[in-house]
Amino acid sequence: IEHSAVDLNTNIKLIWLDDSASWETEIKKCSGLLVGEGLSHIKNKIKAIKYARENNIPFLGISFAFDLVLKEYFTNKLKSDIEIGELKEEIGFTRNLSKLSINNIPLFTGEKKISLLSKSKLYSIYNHTKISERFRRNTNISIDLLNNLSSLKGELLISGVLPLVYQPISLELVKNKFFIAVAYHPEYLSYPGYPNPLINSFIKHAQNYKR
């Protein structure tokens, strides 16, 4: 975020909602919402994602937030629950996941090639159909969930995939001005003078957000 602030010649005030007892009031002051990884405050994160989605607030979800975006959308919009293996493991249950699930896999890390849909916001940001980003991820989307996602092109768009295994890596809400969730870590490839284009675009949209 600091790299983008310098590049865009702007000042950014960060509000850490995780640390705020009154986050539901604080979020109404925000012109953008970024949700990252971590298993703390899951219910509040999902509520915050719902608020951003319904109020068209610029939103960027990173890594585990990609899974939470799916959980929020299917639960609140489609009334169809998704089970996340990593959350079940935290409370001691890992068997009998539903067909609509995000399953635990061995941790994979490092830089990977990603294929982007040409008619997507993410393509307009990177201006390429092939990009490279770095990962630290240990979940995969089930086949049944993938099939459900593929039928939602007019609503929730799969805009990026790992090409060899066709595993979704980025999602966009079609009708929102900027609502993007990615399974990778764009901050890992951001440097002073060379900010990551996705984070730059998020900051630009937050600057232009008007309630």
C-alpha positions as CSV (number, residue, x, y, z in Angstrom):
1,I,0.0,0.0,0.0
2,E,2.9,2.4,0.8
3,H,4.4,1.7,-2.6
4,S,1.2,2.6,-4.3
5,A,0.7,5.7,-2.1
6,V,4.1,7.0,-3.2
7,D,3.5,6.1,-6.9
8,L,0.0,7.8,-6.9
9,N,1.3,10.8,-4.8
10,T,-1.5,10.4,-2.2
11,N,-1.8,9.9,1.5
12,I,-3.6,6.9,2.8
13,K,-5.2,6.6,6.2
14,L,-5.4,2.9,7.4
15,I,-8.1,1.8,9.7
16,W,-7.4,-1.7,11.2
17,L,-10.9,-3.2,11.6
18,D,-9.5,-6.3,13.3
19,D,-8.4,-4.3,16.2
20,S,-11.6,-2.2,16.5
21,A,-14.4,-3.1,18.8
22,S,-16.6,-0.7,16.8
23,W,-15.6,-2.0,13.4
24,E,-19.2,-1.8,12.1
25,T,-19.1,1.9,12.6
26,E,-15.6,2.3,11.4
27,I,-16.2,0.5,8.1
28,K,-18.7,3.2,7.1
29,K,-15.9,5.7,7.1
30,C,-13.8,3.7,4.7
31,S,-13.5,4.3,1.0
32,G,-12.0,0.9,0.3
33,L,-11.8,-2.5,2.1
34,L,-8.8,-4.9,1.9
35,V,-9.1,-8.3,3.5
36,G,-6.1,-10.5,3.8
37,E,-5.3,-14.0,5.2
38,G,-5.6,-15.2,8.7
39,L,-8.1,-17.3,10.7
40,S,-9.0,-14.6,13.3
41,H,-12.3,-12.6,13.3
42,I,-13.7,-14.8,10.5
43,K,-17.4,-13.9,11.1
44,N,-16.6,-10.2,11.2
45,K,-14.5,-10.5,8.0
46,I,-17.5,-12.2,6.2
47,K,-19.8,-9.4,7.4
48,A,-17.4,-6.8,6.2
49,I,-17.2,-8.5,2.8
50,K,-21.0,-8.5,2.6
51,Y,-21.1,-4.8,3.5
52,A,-18.6,-3.9,0.7
53,R,-20.4,-6.1,-1.8
54,E,-23.8,-4.6,-1.1
55,N,-22.6,-1.0,-0.9
56,N,-20.3,-1.1,-3.9
57,I,-17.2,-0.2,-1.9
58,P,-13.9,-0.9,-3.6
59,F,-12.8,-4.3,-2.3
60,L,-9.6,-6.3,-2.6
61,G,-9.4,-9.8,-1.1
62,I,-6.0,-11.5,-0.9
63,S,-5.1,-15.2,-0.3
64,F,-7.5,-16.7,2.3
65,A,-9.9,-13.8,1.7
66,F,-10.5,-15.4,-1.7
67,D,-12.2,-18.3,0.1
68,L,-14.1,-16.0,2.4
69,V,-15.6,-14.1,-0.6
70,L,-16.9,-17.4,-1.9
71,K,-18.3,-18.3,1.5
72,E,-20.0,-14.9,1.8
73,Y,-21.5,-14.8,-1.7
74,F,-22.9,-18.4,-1.7
75,T,-24.2,-18.1,1.9
76,N,-25.8,-14.6,1.7
77,K,-26.6,-14.2,-2.0
78,L,-27.3,-17.7,-3.2
79,K,-28.5,-19.2,0.1
80,S,-26.2,-22.2,-0.4
81,D,-23.5,-22.9,2.1
82,I,-19.8,-23.6,1.4
83,E,-17.6,-25.5,3.8
84,I,-14.0,-24.5,4.1
85,G,-11.7,-27.3,5.2
86,E,-9.2,-25.0,6.9
87,L,-12.0,-23.7,9.2
88,K,-13.3,-27.1,10.0
89,E,-9.8,-28.3,10.9
90,E,-9.5,-25.4,13.4
91,I,-12.5,-26.8,15.4
92,G,-11.5,-30.4,15.0
93,F,-13.6,-31.6,12.1
94,T,-12.0,-32.4,8.7
95,R,-14.2,-35.3,7.3
96,N,-17.5,-35.2,5.5
97,L,-17.1,-31.9,3.8
98,S,-20.1,-31.0,1.6
99,K,-19.8,-31.1,-2.2
100,L,-19.6,-27.3,-2.3
101,S,-16.3,-27.1,-0.4
102,I,-12.9,-25.6,-0.4
103,N,-10.5,-28.4,0.5
104,N,-7.2,-28.5,2.2
105,I,-4.2,-29.4,0.1
106,P,-0.4,-29.5,0.7
107,L,1.0,-25.9,0.9
108,F,2.2,-24.6,-2.4
109,T,4.4,-21.5,-2.6
110,G,6.4,-19.5,-5.1
111,E,5.8,-17.7,-8.4
112,K,3.2,-19.3,-10.7
113,K,1.8,-18.5,-14.2
114,I,-1.8,-17.3,-14.3
115,S,-4.1,-17.1,-17.3
116,L,-6.5,-14.1,-17.3
117,L,-9.8,-13.8,-19.1
118,S,-9.5,-11.1,-21.7
119,K,-12.9,-9.5,-20.9
120,S,-12.2,-8.9,-17.2
121,K,-11.2,-6.1,-14.9
122,L,-8.1,-8.0,-14.0
123,Y,-7.0,-8.1,-17.6
124,S,-7.5,-4.3,-17.9
125,I,-5.3,-3.8,-14.8
126,Y,-2.4,-6.0,-16.0
127,N,-3.0,-5.5,-19.7
128,H,-1.9,-9.1,-20.3
129,T,-3.6,-12.5,-20.6
130,K,-0.6,-14.2,-19.0
131,I,0.9,-12.9,-15.7
132,S,3.0,-14.2,-12.9
133,E,2.3,-13.8,-9.2
134,R,3.5,-15.4,-6.0
135,F,1.5,-17.8,-3.8
136,R,1.3,-19.2,-0.3
137,R,-1.8,-21.3,-0.4
138,N,-3.1,-24.6,0.9
139,T,-6.7,-24.9,-0.4
140,N,-8.4,-25.9,-3.6
141,I,-12.0,-25.5,-4.9
142,S,-14.0,-28.8,-5.2
143,I,-15.3,-29.8,-8.7
144,D,-18.9,-29.2,-7.7
145,L,-18.1,-25.7,-6.5
146,L,-16.2,-25.0,-9.7
147,N,-19.2,-26.1,-11.7
148,N,-21.5,-23.9,-9.7
149,L,-19.0,-21.0,-10.2
150,S,-18.9,-21.5,-13.9
151,S,-22.6,-21.0,-14.2
152,L,-22.4,-17.5,-12.5
153,K,-20.5,-15.7,-15.3
154,G,-23.0,-12.8,-15.3
155,E,-22.6,-12.3,-11.6
156,L,-19.4,-13.7,-10.0
157,L,-16.7,-14.1,-12.7
158,I,-13.7,-16.4,-12.7
159,S,-11.2,-14.0,-14.2
160,G,-8.0,-15.9,-13.6
161,V,-6.9,-19.6,-13.4
162,L,-3.9,-21.8,-13.0
163,P,-3.8,-23.0,-16.6
164,L,-2.5,-26.6,-16.1
165,V,-5.1,-27.6,-13.5
166,Y,-7.8,-25.0,-14.2
167,Q,-8.1,-24.0,-10.6
168,P,-9.7,-20.5,-10.1
169,I,-7.3,-17.9,-8.8
170,S,-9.3,-14.7,-9.1
171,L,-12.9,-13.7,-8.9
172,E,-14.7,-10.5,-9.8
173,L,-18.2,-9.2,-9.1
174,V,-19.4,-8.1,-12.5
175,K,-21.8,-5.4,-11.4
176,N,-19.5,-3.8,-8.8
177,K,-17.1,-1.1,-9.9
178,F,-14.1,-2.8,-8.1
179,F,-14.7,-6.1,-6.2
180,I,-11.8,-8.5,-6.8
181,A,-10.5,-11.4,-4.8
182,V,-7.3,-13.2,-5.7
183,A,-5.8,-16.4,-4.2
184,Y,-2.2,-15.1,-4.6
185,H,-0.3,-12.4,-2.7
186,P,0.2,-9.3,-5.0
187,E,2.1,-7.6,-2.2
188,Y,4.9,-10.1,-2.7
189,L,5.7,-8.6,-6.1
190,S,5.5,-4.9,-5.1
191,Y,8.6,-2.7,-4.7
192,P,9.4,0.9,-4.2
193,G,9.0,2.6,-7.6
194,Y,7.3,-0.6,-9.0
195,P,4.1,-1.1,-7.1
196,N,1.9,-4.1,-7.9
197,P,-0.7,-3.0,-10.5
198,L,-3.6,-4.7,-8.7
199,I,-2.9,-2.8,-5.5
200,N,-2.4,0.4,-7.4
201,S,-5.8,0.0,-9.1
202,F,-7.5,-0.7,-5.8
203,I,-6.1,2.5,-4.3
204,K,-7.2,4.5,-7.4
205,H,-10.7,3.2,-7.0
206,A,-10.7,3.9,-3.3
207,Q,-9.6,7.5,-4.0
208,N,-12.5,8.0,-6.4
209,Y,-15.2,6.3,-4.2
210,K,-18.1,8.5,-3.3
211,R,-20.8,7.5,-0.8
